[in-house]
Amino acid sequence: MPRPNPRPSFVIKPEHVRHLDDHTLEGLLIWIDKIPLSRSKRNLGRDFSDGVLFAETIKYYLPKYVDLHNYTTASSTRLKESNWFHLNRKVLHLLRLEISHEVIHDVANCKPMVVEYILSILRNRIEDELVRLHAEKHQSGSGGKTTFRTFVKHCFNFQSLDDFYMASGLKFFPQETPIQPTLNSLKHENVNRRVQEMVPKSELQQRTEACNDKQEIIDTLHRKIKHLEHLVHLKDIRIEDMMSRLQSLQEQLSGDVMEGYTSTRFSPRRDPPLNVGLKQHGSQLGQMKTKVVPPGRAPRRALAAGGGLSHH
């Protein structure tokens, strides 16, 4: 497990979040494109909202700092925030970085430009940490002493020399090994200077113009890429809106179907059972049979009441 950086952590709060300028944003996108992430990057705010790609970014540069199995892809806000809280506790404190709960909530809800700002801070912290680790590794390998030659060898690998000095604790001219240029080094320097002076000026101008033309082409392509990314973002918003409408229509349609089904179902209170209807109909038929008298025959009760038949 790597040792935590002794310097105090920087806590990212909502008032710190700001929009990045175009140059910084382009540099950040180029930096992220170099990382082989597990998912395609279409919208930074949405793709990095669950913290998984954020952990993969740290894993790419500092493999010992992150265990990717601790972070799972999430779609709910609660699970996204859980991943970010775990990053805060286990990883970010090693980089002298901490994200406040309010900012984590904004990231989980895909608030614009919050992830971009955090990634820019993370980029600086990773570069500082790489400088610190290189300096510690070199000092441990050389018995704790850093010579001027090793200083020159390593300092050009870093973007900021000030960060290198602060991380390694070096002075520009260490007292252990004062600079003693030899005759061979001076000869080599003179030869290189003569070779540079022999380059024709016209060729230099042509190369400069070619570089300027290529830079214009690159700038144009960057603008087109940003425009296309904006169009893709708008289409994504449109698709999400249409999907939500489709889901609401499906729910409404299923509710209407269920309501119609329940209205046509058999109701014991409203519709009497079939056997009850048959019994009622049978009783009515029995009453009709008792009232019907065959022709030519009088009821016995009528004869008894009349005293029998009269004799003529």
Secondary structure, DSSP 8 states (H G I E B T S, - for coil): -----SS--EEE-GGG-----HHHHHHHHHHHHTS--SS--S-HHHHTTTSHHHHHHHHHH-GGG--GGG-----SHHHHHHHHHHHHHHTGGGGTEEE-HHHHHHHHTT-TTHHHHHHHHHHHHHHHHHHHHHHHHHHHHTTT---HHHHHHHHTTSS-HHHHHHHHT--SS-SSS-----HHHHHHHHHHHHHHHTS-HHHHHHHHHHHHHHHHHHHHHHHHHHHHHHHHHHHHHHHHHHHHHHHHHHHHHHHHHHHHHHHTS--TTTS--HHHHHHHHHHHHHHHHHH---TT---HHHHHHHTS----
